[in-house]
Amino acid sequence: MATMDCAPTPAAAWAGYAADMIAFTDADAAVHRIEEIYATSVAAARGEFDRLLSGSPPTSAAMECRYPYLGMIVGTGDIEVDPRLSYGVVFDPGIYGTTLTRPDVFARYYREQIALLIAHHKVPVHVGISERLIPLPFVFDDVESEASEAQLREMAVRFPMPDLKQIDDSIANGTFRGAGSMPKPLSLFTAERVDFALARLAHYTATAPDHFQGFVLLTNYSRYVEEFRDFALAAVSEGDEYAMFVEPGDVITPNPRLSGEEASGTQPLHLPQMPAYHLTRQDGNGITLINIGIGPSNAKTISDSLAVLRSHTWIMLGHCAGLRRTQALGDYVLSHAYLRDDHVLDADLPPWIPVPPIAEIQIALQRAVESVTGLTGAELKSRLRVGTVATTDNRNWELRYPELAERLNQTRAIAVDMESATLAANGFRFRVPYGTLLCVSDLPAHGVLKARGVANTMYRQRIGQHLRIGIEAVRLLRAQGIAQLHSRKLRSFDEPGFR
């Protein structure tokens, strides 16, 4: 295997960042060591926490609760790789590294990324113990319910706790600048950033992170959930593709032909803010549906956290206001551009940065519309409009229509909503392929407001069909090959090796 001239030893390369680094040329063996290190850390934390609950004096066990670390040394002769590759590769020589977490959730992902790095560069990866301590709340999600008020105060002193100085999106945002000999990042996210997001996902969706699937549908109306639930229950009771259906509260309905799981879980008394529903496949490439509610703040909140799961696709299926006289209630809008008037991401992704359409998803959505509706040619064009979607943070934008009309007209926008551009911008920022297919629910600029009776008629006619289009688009994307989705158009010139 090629090496850089005067390459540092593993101990020197990651001094101050990790210790006990062991070289691996087999991804399975590397992941196994990651799992061992993480399990040892969790056991140490659990033991020390039990001591706290029993009133025993502290030991040093909490200081043994450390993240696994993955590193790689790439020499000048190790970077002659296929330039068409979009991930699983680095293009500059140097020392690389990242902290890792939750191999129970990410083992398949870690295995794939490590295998690609080894295969593309013909150098080993190194796995060791990070200097970063695992904050106790990221090890157990029920610590507060188990401890008394006095024990909680002691816990904050006795255990490492989350440190917001270590949790940010500088790598993903392209603003990270490593100091001195600091290893270059291998991943968009540090372990602490991942754990922070997983805790948020569990809180907002009331489902465990390991249930989330590779294809994510997002909606802003609860009626889509009802349709998805009916589809999912039929799929696991009658089909042979999906293994389980998981609802909030981790309520599991297994497919007896594919899953050894028993039906389990309890429906929560109250639904969470953004409930998630998972139709799982054994390869993790099933479908997750999340009702994110209304507004760009919700869209940013959920996608900030979803990003760490490295989804294959985010597709928005929601409702919008049509802007053209030629549109009718129930028409579809396929966004190929976004007017970002949502403002919630301006600090992370300035508005001057273009958010391009993802061709593979655009094509899949249009084909899915054709397949599900049976429309073709001129008839399809009369019911499906392709154009710019304006996303606003003002739910009552109609009250400012006289001053907005000129701006909307200049952008050639065909619809207004409150989530699509936010999700697309975060998809671009986090390198997750994204797409939008909306359904026109009102035409306020032309006197057709969202009256209850009209809206209910439209909902009955369109929601089931709209959802089936999203599911069909997922099927088409999966069939064409997942690797084609993760193209170079979402990757920067200074990119970590992990997808």
C-alpha positions as CSV (number, residue, x, y, z in Angstrom):
1,M,0.0,0.0,0.0
2,A,1.3,3.5,-0.9
3,T,2.1,5.9,1.9
4,M,3.1,9.6,2.0
5,D,6.9,10.4,2.4
6,C,7.8,10.6,6.0
7,A,4.3,9.7,7.0
8,P,3.6,10.2,10.7
9,T,2.9,7.1,12.9
10,P,-0.7,6.7,13.9
11,A,0.1,7.7,17.5
12,A,1.6,11.0,16.3
13,A,-0.9,11.6,13.6
14,W,-3.9,11.8,16.0
15,A,-2.1,12.9,19.2
16,G,-4.4,15.0,21.2
17,Y,-7.5,13.6,19.4
18,A,-7.4,9.9,19.8
19,A,-5.4,7.0,21.2
20,D,-5.0,3.3,20.8
21,M,-5.5,3.6,17.0
22,I,-5.5,0.2,15.3
23,A,-5.2,-0.2,11.5
24,F,-7.8,-2.1,9.5
25,T,-8.1,-3.0,5.8
26,D,-11.4,-4.8,6.3
27,A,-14.5,-2.6,6.9
28,D,-16.4,-5.3,8.9
29,A,-13.4,-5.6,11.3
30,A,-13.2,-1.8,11.6
31,V,-16.9,-1.5,12.4
32,H,-16.6,-4.3,15.0
33,R,-14.0,-2.3,16.9
34,I,-16.2,0.8,16.7
35,E,-19.0,-1.2,18.2
36,E,-16.7,-2.5,21.0
37,I,-15.4,0.9,21.9
38,Y,-18.9,2.4,22.0
39,A,-20.3,-0.5,24.0
40,T,-17.5,-0.2,26.6
41,S,-18.1,3.5,27.0
42,V,-21.9,2.9,27.5
43,A,-21.2,0.2,30.0
44,A,-18.9,2.6,31.9
45,A,-21.4,5.3,31.9
46,R,-24.2,3.0,33.0
47,G,-22.1,1.6,35.9
48,E,-21.2,5.0,37.2
49,F,-24.8,6.3,36.8
50,D,-26.0,3.3,38.8
51,R,-23.5,4.3,41.5
52,L,-24.9,7.8,41.6
53,L,-28.5,6.4,42.0
54,S,-27.4,4.2,44.8
55,G,-25.6,7.0,46.6
56,S,-22.1,5.5,46.1
57,P,-19.1,7.8,45.8
58,P,-17.8,8.7,42.4
59,T,-15.1,6.8,40.5
60,S,-13.2,7.7,37.3
61,A,-15.6,5.5,35.2
62,A,-17.3,8.6,33.7
63,M,-14.0,9.7,32.2
64,E,-13.8,6.4,30.4
65,C,-16.9,7.1,28.4
66,R,-15.4,8.3,25.1
67,Y,-16.5,8.3,21.5
68,P,-14.9,5.9,19.0
69,Y,-12.5,7.7,16.5
70,L,-11.9,6.8,12.8
71,G,-8.8,8.1,11.1
72,M,-7.0,7.7,7.8
73,I,-3.6,8.9,6.5
74,V,-3.6,9.6,2.7
75,G,-0.3,10.2,0.9
76,T,0.3,12.0,-2.3
77,G,0.4,8.7,-4.2
78,D,-2.9,7.5,-2.7
79,I,-5.2,10.1,-4.2
80,E,-5.2,9.0,-7.9
81,V,-8.8,8.0,-7.9
82,D,-11.7,8.2,-10.3
83,P,-12.6,12.0,-10.4
84,R,-16.3,11.0,-11.1
85,L,-16.7,9.7,-7.6
86,S,-18.8,11.9,-5.3
87,Y,-18.2,10.3,-2.0
88,G,-16.1,7.6,-0.3
89,V,-13.0,9.4,-1.4
90,V,-10.8,12.4,-0.5
91,F,-8.9,14.4,-3.1
92,D,-6.0,15.9,-1.0
93,P,-3.2,14.1,0.9
94,G,-3.3,14.5,4.6
95,I,-4.4,13.2,8.0
96,Y,-8.1,12.7,8.4
97,G,-10.3,11.9,11.3
98,T,-13.8,12.0,12.9
99,T,-15.5,11.0,16.0
100,L,-18.3,8.4,15.6
101,T,-21.4,7.4,17.6
102,R,-24.3,5.0,17.8
103,P,-23.1,2.1,15.7
104,D,-26.5,0.5,16.5
105,V,-28.0,3.1,14.2
106,F,-25.1,3.7,11.7
107,A,-23.3,0.4,11.4
108,R,-24.5,-0.2,7.8
109,Y,-23.6,3.4,6.8
110,Y,-20.2,3.2,8.5
111,R,-19.4,-0.1,6.9
112,E,-20.2,1.3,3.4
113,Q,-18.2,4.5,3.8
114,I,-15.2,2.7,5.3
115,A,-15.2,0.0,2.6
116,L,-15.2,2.7,-0.1
117,L,-12.3,4.7,1.5
118,I,-10.2,1.5,1.8
119,A,-11.0,0.4,-1.8
120,H,-10.5,3.8,-3.4
121,H,-7.2,4.8,-1.7
122,K,-5.7,1.4,-0.9
123,V,-4.7,2.5,2.6
124,P,-5.9,1.3,5.9
125,V,-8.3,3.1,8.2
126,H,-7.5,3.4,11.9
127,V,-10.0,3.0,14.7
128,G,-9.3,4.1,18.3
129,I,-10.6,5.9,21.3
130,S,-11.4,9.6,21.0
131,E,-10.4,12.2,23.5
132,R,-14.0,13.5,23.4
133,L,-16.1,12.3,26.3
134,I,-19.7,11.2,25.6
135,P,-22.1,13.5,27.4
136,L,-24.3,11.4,29.7
137,P,-27.7,12.6,28.2
138,F,-26.5,11.3,24.9
139,V,-25.9,7.8,26.3
140,F,-29.3,7.4,28.0
141,D,-32.4,9.3,27.1
142,D,-34.1,8.6,30.5
143,V,-31.6,9.9,33.0
144,E,-33.8,12.7,34.2
145,S,-36.7,10.4,34.9
146,E,-34.5,8.1,37.0
147,A,-32.7,10.7,39.1
148,S,-33.9,12.9,42.0
149,E,-33.5,16.7,41.9
150,A,-30.4,16.4,44.1
151,Q,-29.0,13.6,42.0
152,L,-29.5,15.7,38.9
153,R,-27.4,18.5,40.4
154,E,-24.7,16.0,41.3
155,M,-24.9,14.4,37.8
156,A,-24.0,17.8,36.2
157,V,-20.7,17.8,38.2
158,R,-19.9,14.1,38.1
159,F,-20.5,13.4,34.4
160,P,-19.6,15.1,31.1
161,M,-22.5,17.1,29.8
162,P,-23.3,18.5,26.3
163,D,-21.0,21.3,25.3
164,L,-22.5,23.6,22.7
165,K,-19.0,24.8,21.7
166,Q,-18.5,21.4,20.2
167,I,-21.8,21.2,18.4
168,D,-22.2,23.2,15.2
169,D,-22.5,22.9,11.4
170,S,-19.2,24.5,10.4
171,I,-18.1,21.5,8.3
172,A,-21.4,21.2,6.5
173,N,-21.6,25.0,6.0
174,G,-18.1,25.1,4.5
175,T,-16.8,27.4,7.1
176,F,-14.7,25.0,9.1
177,R,-11.0,25.8,9.4
178,G,-8.9,23.3,11.3
179,A,-6.1,24.7,13.5
180,G,-2.5,23.7,13.0
181,S,-2.1,20.0,12.7
182,M,-5.7,19.2,13.4
183,P,-6.9,16.2,11.3
184,K,-9.1,17.1,8.3
185,P,-12.7,16.0,8.8
186,L,-13.9,12.7,7.4
187,S,-17.6,13.4,8.0
188,L,-19.9,16.4,7.8
189,F,-20.9,15.9,11.5
190,T,-19.0,15.2,14.7
191,A,-20.3,12.6,17.0
192,E,-21.7,15.2,19.4
193,R,-23.6,16.9,16.6
194,V,-25.1,13.5,15.6
195,D,-26.1,12.7,19.2
196,F,-27.7,16.1,19.6
197,A,-29.8,15.6,16.4
198,L,-30.8,12.0,17.4
199,A,-32.1,13.3,20.7
200,R,-34.1,16.0,18.9
201,L,-35.5,13.5,16.4
202,A,-36.7,11.2,19.2
203,H,-38.3,14.2,21.0
204,Y,-40.1,15.8,18.0
205,T,-41.2,12.6,16.2
206,A,-41.8,10.2,19.2
207,T,-39.9,7.4,17.4
208,A,-36.5,6.0,17.9
209,P,-33.7,7.0,15.4
210,D,-33.1,3.4,14.3
211,H,-36.5,3.3,12.7
212,F,-35.9,6.1,10.2
213,Q,-35.6,4.9,6.6
214,G,-33.5,6.1,3.6
215,F,-36.4,7.7,1.8
216,V,-38.2,10.5,3.6
217,L,-41.6,12.1,2.6
218,L,-42.5,15.3,4.4
219,T,-45.9,16.8,4.5
220,N,-47.7,19.7,6.2
221,Y,-51.2,18.1,6.6
222,S,-52.3,15.3,8.9
223,R,-54.6,13.7,6.3
224,Y,-51.6,12.4,4.5
225,V,-50.7,10.4,7.6
226,E,-54.1,8.7,7.5
227,E,-53.6,7.6,3.9
228,F,-50.0,6.5,4.6
229,R,-51.1,4.5,7.6
230,D,-53.7,2.6,5.5
231,F,-51.1,2.0,2.8
232,A,-48.5,0.8,5.3
233,L,-50.7,-1.5,7.3
234,A,-51.8,-3.2,4.0
235,A,-48.2,-3.5,2.9
236,V,-47.1,-5.3,6.1
237,S,-50.2,-7.5,6.3
238,E,-50.3,-8.6,2.7
239,G,-47.0,-7.8,1.0
240,D,-43.4,-9.2,1.0
241,E,-41.4,-6.0,0.7
242,Y,-41.7,-4.1,4.0
243,A,-40.7,-5.6,7.3
244,M,-42.5,-3.4,9.8
245,F,-44.7,-0.3,10.3
246,V,-43.7,1.9,13.2
247,E,-45.9,4.7,14.6
248,P,-45.3,7.3,17.3
249,G,-44.6,5.7,20.6
250,D,-42.6,3.1,18.7
251,V,-45.7,1.2,18.1
252,I,-44.6,-1.7,15.9
253,T,-46.8,-3.7,13.5
254,P,-44.6,-6.4,12.1
255,N,-44.8,-8.3,8.8
256,P,-45.0,-11.9,10.0
257,R,-43.3,-13.1,6.8
258,L,-40.3,-10.9,7.1
259,S,-39.8,-9.8,10.7
260,G,-39.2,-11.7,13.9
261,E,-40.5,-8.7,15.9
262,E,-43.6,-9.0,18.0
263,A,-46.3,-6.3,17.9
264,S,-45.3,-3.8,20.6
265,G,-45.4,-0.3,21.8
266,T,-48.1,2.1,23.2
267,Q,-49.7,4.9,21.4
268,P,-48.8,8.2,23.2
269,L,-51.6,10.1,24.9
270,H,-50.6,13.2,22.8
271,L,-49.0,13.2,19.4
272,P,-45.6,14.9,19.3
273,Q,-45.0,18.2,17.4
274,M,-43.8,16.4,14.2
275,P,-45.0,12.7,14.3
276,A,-43.1,10.2,12.2
277,Y,-44.3,7.0,10.6
278,H,-41.8,4.4,9.2
279,L,-42.5,1.7,6.7
280,T,-39.3,-0.2,7.1
281,R,-37.3,-2.5,4.8
282,Q,-34.6,-4.9,5.9
283,D,-32.0,-2.9,3.9
284,G,-33.1,0.4,5.6
285,N,-34.4,1.8,2.3
286,G,-38.0,1.9,3.2
287,I,-40.2,5.1,3.6
288,T,-40.5,7.5,6.5
289,L,-43.4,10.0,6.5
290,I,-43.2,13.0,8.8
291,N,-46.0,15.5,9.3
292,I,-43.8,18.6,9.9
293,G,-46.8,20.9,10.3
294,I,-46.8,24.4,8.9
295,G,-43.9,26.9,8.5
296,P,-40.3,27.2,7.7
297,S,-39.1,27.0,11.3
298,N,-40.6,23.5,11.6
299,A,-39.0,22.6,8.2
300,K,-35.6,23.7,9.4
301,T,-35.9,22.1,12.8
302,I,-36.7,18.6,11.4
303,S,-34.2,18.7,8.5
304,D,-31.4,20.0,10.8
305,S,-31.8,16.7,12.7
306,L,-32.7,14.4,9.8
307,A,-29.5,15.4,8.1
308,V,-27.3,13.3,10.4
309,L,-29.1,10.1,9.2
310,R,-27.8,10.6,5.7
311,S,-31.1,10.0,3.9
312,H,-31.1,9.2,0.2
313,T,-34.0,11.6,-0.5
314,W,-36.3,14.2,1.1
315,I,-39.5,14.8,-0.9
316,M,-42.0,17.5,0.2
317,L,-45.6,16.6,-0.5
318,G,-47.7,19.5,0.7
319,H,-50.3,22.1,-0.3
320,C,-49.7,25.5,-1.9
321,A,-51.4,28.5,-3.2
322,G,-51.5,28.6,-7.0
323,L,-50.6,31.9,-8.6
324,R,-51.7,31.4,-12.2
325,R,-55.2,31.9,-13.6
326,T,-54.7,28.7,-15.6
327,Q,-54.3,26.6,-12.5
328,A,-57.2,24.8,-10.8
329,L,-57.7,23.3,-7.3
330,G,-56.1,19.9,-7.2
331,D,-53.4,20.7,-9.8
332,Y,-49.9,19.6,-9.1
333,V,-46.8,21.9,-8.9
334,L,-43.3,20.4,-9.5
335,S,-40.8,22.9,-8.3
336,H,-37.6,23.3,-10.4
337,A,-36.6,26.5,-8.5
338,Y,-37.2,28.2,-5.2
339,L,-37.7,31.8,-4.1
340,R,-36.3,31.8,-0.5
341,D,-38.4,34.3,1.4
342,D,-38.4,32.0,4.5
343,H,-35.3,33.6,6.0
344,V,-34.7,30.9,8.6
345,L,-31.5,29.6,6.9
346,D,-30.0,32.9,5.8
347,A,-27.2,32.8,8.4
348,D,-26.2,29.2,7.3
349,L,-26.9,29.4,3.6
350,P,-27.0,33.0,2.3
351,P,-29.8,33.7,-0.1
352,W,-27.4,34.4,-3.0
353,I,-26.4,30.7,-3.0
354,P,-28.4,28.9,-5.8
355,V,-30.4,25.8,-4.9
356,P,-30.5,23.7,-8.0
357,P,-33.1,21.1,-8.9
358,I,-32.0,17.5,-8.6
359,A,-32.6,16.0,-12.0
360,E,-33.1,12.4,-10.9
361,I,-35.8,13.4,-8.4
362,Q,-37.5,15.7,-10.9
363,I,-37.8,12.9,-13.5
364,A,-39.0,10.4,-10.9
365,L,-41.7,12.7,-9.7
366,Q,-43.0,13.5,-13.2
367,R,-43.0,9.9,-14.1
368,A,-44.8,9.0,-10.9
369,V,-47.5,11.6,-11.7
370,E,-47.9,10.1,-15.2
371,S,-48.1,6.5,-13.7
372,V,-50.5,7.2,-10.9
373,T,-52.9,9.7,-12.7
374,G,-52.7,8.1,-16.2
375,L,-52.3,11.5,-17.7
376,T,-49.9,12.1,-20.7
377,G,-49.1,14.8,-23.2
378,A,-51.2,17.9,-23.2
379,E,-53.5,16.6,-20.6
380,L,-50.6,16.1,-18.2
381,K,-49.3,19.6,-18.9
382,S,-52.7,21.0,-18.0
383,R,-52.7,19.4,-14.6
384,L,-49.0,19.5,-13.7
385,R,-47.1,22.8,-13.8
386,V,-43.3,23.0,-13.5
387,G,-41.8,26.2,-12.2
388,T,-40.7,28.3,-9.2
389,V,-42.2,27.9,-5.7
390,A,-42.0,30.9,-3.4
391,T,-41.6,30.0,0.2
392,T,-42.6,32.6,2.7
393,D,-42.4,32.9,6.5
394,N,-45.7,34.9,6.5
395,R,-48.8,32.7,6.7
396,N,-50.9,35.7,5.9
397,W,-48.9,36.8,2.9
398,E,-52.1,37.5,1.1
399,L,-52.6,40.6,3.3
400,R,-49.5,42.1,1.7
401,Y,-50.3,40.9,-1.8
402,P,-50.3,44.4,-3.5
403,E,-46.6,44.9,-2.6
404,L,-45.6,41.3,-3.2
405,A,-47.4,40.9,-6.6
406,E,-44.6,42.6,-8.6
407,R,-41.9,40.5,-6.9
408,L,-43.7,37.2,-7.4
409,N,-44.4,38.2,-11.1
410,Q,-40.7,39.0,-11.7
411,T,-39.6,35.6,-10.3
412,R,-42.1,33.7,-12.6
413,A,-43.3,31.9,-9.4
414,I,-46.3,29.6,-9.9
415,A,-47.0,28.8,-6.3
416,V,-46.5,30.0,-2.7
417,D,-46.0,27.7,0.3
418,M,-44.1,27.8,3.7
419,E,-41.8,24.8,3.7
420,S,-40.4,23.7,0.3
421,A,-37.5,26.2,-0.2
422,T,-36.4,25.6,3.4
423,L,-36.3,21.9,2.9
424,A,-34.5,22.2,-0.4
425,A,-32.0,24.7,1.0
426,N,-31.2,22.4,3.9
427,G,-31.0,19.4,1.5
428,F,-28.5,21.4,-0.5
429,R,-26.6,22.4,2.6
430,F,-26.4,18.9,4.0
431,R,-25.9,17.1,0.6
432,V,-29.3,15.3,0.8
433,P,-31.1,15.0,-2.6
434,Y,-34.4,16.8,-2.4
435,G,-37.6,17.5,-4.4
436,T,-41.0,19.1,-4.1
437,L,-44.4,18.1,-5.5
438,L,-47.2,20.3,-4.2
439,C,-51.0,20.3,-4.7
440,V,-52.9,23.5,-5.3
441,S,-55.4,24.1,-2.5
442,D,-56.3,27.7,-3.2
443,L,-55.9,30.5,-5.6
444,P,-56.1,33.6,-3.4
445,A,-54.8,36.0,-6.1
446,H,-57.8,35.0,-8.2
447,G,-60.5,35.0,-5.7
448,V,-60.5,31.3,-4.8
449,L,-59.8,31.2,-1.1
450,K,-59.4,28.1,1.1
451,A,-63.0,27.8,2.2
452,R,-63.8,24.7,4.3
453,G,-66.2,23.1,1.9
454,V,-64.1,23.6,-1.2
455,A,-61.0,22.5,0.6
456,N,-62.6,19.3,1.9
457,T,-63.7,18.3,-1.6
458,M,-60.2,18.8,-3.0
459,Y,-58.7,16.9,-0.1
460,R,-60.9,13.9,-0.7
461,Q,-60.1,13.9,-4.4
462,R,-56.4,14.5,-4.2
463,I,-54.6,13.5,-1.0
464,G,-54.7,9.7,-1.6
465,Q,-53.5,10.2,-5.2
466,H,-50.8,12.7,-4.1
467,L,-49.4,10.3,-1.5
468,R,-49.4,7.4,-4.0
469,I,-47.4,9.6,-6.4
470,G,-44.8,10.2,-3.7
471,I,-44.6,6.5,-2.9
472,E,-44.3,5.6,-6.6
473,A,-41.4,8.2,-7.0
474,V,-39.6,6.4,-4.2
475,R,-40.0,3.1,-5.9
476,L,-38.6,4.6,-9.2
477,L,-35.6,6.2,-7.4
478,R,-34.9,2.9,-5.6
479,A,-35.1,0.9,-8.8
480,Q,-32.7,3.1,-10.7
481,G,-30.0,2.7,-8.1
482,I,-29.4,4.7,-5.0
483,A,-25.8,5.6,-5.9
484,Q,-27.0,7.7,-8.8
485,L,-28.9,10.0,-6.4
486,H,-25.7,11.2,-4.6
487,S,-24.1,13.1,-7.4
488,R,-21.3,15.6,-7.4
489,K,-23.6,18.5,-7.8
490,L,-24.2,18.6,-4.1
491,R,-20.5,18.2,-3.1
492,S,-18.1,21.0,-2.7
493,F,-14.4,21.1,-3.8
494,D,-13.3,20.7,-0.1
495,E,-15.5,17.8,1.0
496,P,-15.2,15.1,3.7
497,G,-14.9,11.5,2.5
498,F,-18.1,10.3,4.0
499,R,-21.4,10.7,2.1
